[in-house]
Amino acid sequence: MAKARLSFNDLLQCRTRPEIRAALATSRMPLGLAEAQRLTDHLAGLGPAAHSLRLAVAHSYTSELLNPWFTLAAGLEGLDLQVWHAPYGMLVQQAQENSALVNHRPDVTLLMLQREDLHPDLARPLAGLSPARQAELRTEVLAGLERLVGQFRRHKVGQIVLTVLPAMQGPGLGVYDSQSDRSESGWWSGLKAGIGSLFSESLQSCLYLDLDEVLQQFGRSAFFDPRLWFSARFPFTPAAAREFARRVVGVGAVMKFPKAKVIVLDADNTLWGGVIGEDGIDGIKLGPDYPGNAFVAFQRRLLDYQQRGFILALCSKNNQADLDEVLREHPHQVLRDAHFAARRVNWLPKPDNLASLAEELNLGLDSFIFVDDSDHECAAVRQRWPQVEVIQTPARPTDVPGCLEQVARLEVLSLTAEDLAKTEMYAQERRRRELKESVESSGFEMQDYLVSLAMEMEVCFDKVAHVARLSQMTQKTNQFNLTTRRYSEQQIQEFISDARCLVADFALADTFGNSGIAGLAVVRLLDGHLAELDTLLMSCRVIGRQAESAFLHCLLRRLAAQGVRELVADFLPTAKNELVRTFLPDQGFEAGADGRYRWPLDRCPPQPESAFPIKVAAQV
């Protein structure tokens, strides 16, 4: 039986932030300012915020009225928000060294622009311009944005988020717009693609937040409040303001919280309606008709999350043969066995299975999103593993496809080749484990297994094209990470541009496939012949193959060739990097009385490539 629709008082009875977020996501409950304040107060009473978030807003229309919605969104995510608004219209002035915005030390800088801010010609009808002039205008707008955003990017203003307010009315040519060679909507679509390319290729740590998506979500009449716009230059209805704030604060949540990496899914009443063990393959609800079409839509949406770089895992209390039959034979099953990086299909407690999945995938439980329909299972996981984000699927099938839409940690701020190939990489790792077990059962040694992999390592130095992936690794890697220093794309770019720094990374391939860029080192070249190892980290998926040693000694050989006589390194312990506590002394670094480790290259040369079962190719 479907649960009764939630009331606002029901929200005030929820005891966890994820429960409230889930309820708001599926109930479509309207909130006014009074309700937003009451809910914000309730959230504050649930416990202290896990992190602080500093937000700076530069704007050409009223932004201060967003504060209640920013604060609510931050409370829902467990963030302590400190927001600062620039004086009205003072955009360029804030993109200066020692401006009030820069001195706020923001984690996120939000630029709220109107269309006409981009170019004076945009204050007039686009349809009045020839196609040639429209093309010129797009080029001029992009050049102006590059100058403006580039000015902000030169300073420490955190992640930049650019928004452009949609038009209050539809296209000037009305229903004919899409067929015209002077189409307004077509021009804006091309401009947004150009902004995306500009940010991806030229401006690190910049994101275009498309408010047209919010407009489409609500419709123009539910997005704009003409009374507030014409009287106070504030365009948003409460619903649109709340969604805008949620998306902006969500960017901060992605930055502040441990990176989500795995979506763990139940099967019965989650991937399909009904129970396979009772209803059989022909009786479960999965197909083109209601309610099965809702579950098909949810599975299709999960493939989108996989394309963002999240891996899917299955955790179901079921008979293995019954579930395999659905994955293999059901004509409307979208997710097949190959889509899951790991599976646990048994009758063990789900918290135990989550721990087992974490061990197999070599990932922390704080990177897990657990999705299940059962009150009991969700409560059991919340109690045993509070670091796991638990999402209970809604009782109404129509709400299931969108149940993950407002989970901020399922947004991404960049996308790399490694993200797109992540599921296949885990499948490769499973095949490596099978080979290792086969080799060991035959009485051979570990070295025989490593040699059989025919590994090849490509080491790159100061590679600008790798900036997004290198920043991503500093944000995500916890276990094999000597110092756990987190760096933005902009900071990695600065290291690469700095002649006193050396940024090295490696990719590892073997007979089963390529693991992609899996390791990073940042070295600071100090005065004289001294260097400091600022960062050394490696993805857990390549642990156990001596890649860390081969990479380190390749780096040491490079430093020795540059005249470095001593490399200084630190191990900074955290709750998660116990794995590398003894890495430096194990490799041959000498421990000093000051707690630091040193490698005297002038009297202790690094090992040659032949010392490791890996062929190394070093590129500049």
Summary of the structure (lengths in Angstrom):
residues: 620
radius of gyration: 26.6
end to end distance: 63.4
largest distance: 81.3
contacts: 1945
relative contact order: 0.07
helix: 48%
strand: 19%
